[in-house]
Amino acid sequence: AHNGVMLPPLGPMVRRYGTVAADPHNAELALKSGAAVLVYPGGDYEVFRPSWESGKVDFGGRTGFIRLALRLGVPIQPVVSIGSQETALFLTRGSRLAKLTQVDKLLRLKTMPIMLGLPFGLMPAIFGHFPLPAKITIQVLPRIDLRERYGEDPDVKEINRDLLTSMQDVLTSLSEERRLPVIG
């Protein structure tokens, strides 16, 4: 989880369930110990995308998860979800605001999104909100053995392109199945 989640009061509780701070070193240690690791490659960039981009897979160019999987010889199992962007109206990622306020350095946040949500109305999302009810649909895609599919000397850019394309196809399909916010 992000460092902000690992701080008290939430941090001690989530650590009991195996949550570690999100960084490449911890991911490598967990994978080497045989643990399953859930990675959000786009991090806050993906999570806090503007609401009108909810149907777009965009990890912000991050490919470290692919390089780590290749180095350790572990498969990737993509997961796609839709609906969480309906819990508030996210207006902007706030990348410039994150730099201006230095939360990019202080809290490792590359974004400082501005949202319209309860109970405070228009505000930076880092202050939290009461989420509106939303139906979240999740689809787990087939596991990918990277060496088996891409050979012994795979191109990270090719893997990333293929992965984003397959995830986007699923997200588009899930989006087309939805009729209304909240109830899907």
CORCOR-V600609 format. One record per residue. N is the residue number from 0. RES is the residue in one letter. PSI is psi in whole degrees, 0 to 359 (NA if undefined). NEAR is the number of other ideal C-beta (glycine too) atoms within 10 Angstrom. Layout:
n = <N,N>
res = <RES,RES>
psi = <PSI,PSI>
near = <NEAR,NEAR>
This chain:
n = <0,1,2,3,4,5,6,7,8,9,10,11,12,13,14,15,16,17,18,19,20,21,22,23,24,25,26,27,28,29,30,31,32,33,34,35,36,37,38,39,40,41,42,43,44,45,46,47,48,49,50,51,52,53,54,55,56,57,58,59,60,61,62,63,64,65,66,67,68,69,70,71,72,73,74,75,76,77,78,79,80,81,82,83,84,85,86,87,88,89,90,91,92,93,94,95,96,97,98,99,100,101,102,103,104,105,106,107,108,109,110,111,112,113,114,115,116,117,118,119,120,121,122,123,124,125,126,127,128,129,130,131,132,133,134,135,136,137,138,139,140,141,142,143,144,145,146,147,148,149,150,151,152,153,154,155,156,157,158,159,160,161,162,163,164,165,166,167,168,169,170,171,172,173,174,175,176,177,178,179,180,181,182,183>
res = <A,H,N,G,V,M,L,P,P,L,G,P,M,V,R,R,Y,G,T,V,A,A,D,P,H,N,A,E,L,A,L,K,S,G,A,A,V,L,V,Y,P,G,G,D,Y,E,V,F,R,P,S,W,E,S,G,K,V,D,F,G,G,R,T,G,F,I,R,L,A,L,R,L,G,V,P,I,Q,P,V,V,S,I,G,S,Q,E,T,A,L,F,L,T,R,G,S,R,L,A,K,L,T,Q,V,D,K,L,L,R,L,K,T,M,P,I,M,L,G,L,P,F,G,L,M,P,A,I,F,G,H,F,P,L,P,A,K,I,T,I,Q,V,L,P,R,I,D,L,R,E,R,Y,G,E,D,P,D,V,K,E,I,N,R,D,L,L,T,S,M,Q,D,V,L,T,S,L,S,E,E,R,R,L,P,V,I,G>
psi = <161,150,325,328,332,351,155,150,345,325,306,325,314,334,326,336,14,8,134,162,137,107,158,322,313,322,317,315,316,315,320,334,356,4,153,141,126,120,134,91,325,349,220,335,317,315,317,30,153,146,325,355,18,339,22,127,123,108,9,29,6,129,9,327,327,313,320,315,319,315,321,354,34,150,165,136,99,145,133,138,157,143,332,335,351,0,346,171,104,119,324,152,328,37,317,322,324,319,317,317,356,19,342,325,318,318,6,33,122,354,156,75,147,132,163,112,175,146,0,353,231,121,165,137,341,346,356,171,162,113,139,152,141,144,118,125,132,136,128,125,165,148,144,118,108,318,322,317,324,0,181,335,68,156,116,322,321,316,313,316,313,317,312,322,313,322,320,320,317,316,318,317,315,322,320,334,340,142,314,148,157,308,358,NA>
near = <15,16,13,15,12,16,11,7,6,13,15,10,10,13,13,7,6,10,16,16,16,18,13,13,9,13,21,14,13,15,17,10,8,7,11,9,19,11,16,16,21,18,18,26,20,18,16,23,22,16,15,11,13,16,15,14,21,14,19,15,9,16,14,14,19,21,12,17,21,17,11,12,10,16,13,19,12,17,13,19,14,23,18,14,21,21,20,20,15,25,15,16,23,24,18,11,16,22,14,11,16,11,20,17,10,9,17,15,24,18,27,24,24,18,23,14,19,11,8,13,9,10,16,17,22,18,9,11,16,10,12,13,9,17,13,12,15,11,14,11,15,8,9,17,12,18,13,8,12,17,9,5,7,14,11,14,10,11,20,17,11,14,21,16,11,16,17,15,13,19,19,15,12,18,14,9,10,15,7,8,16,11,9,15>
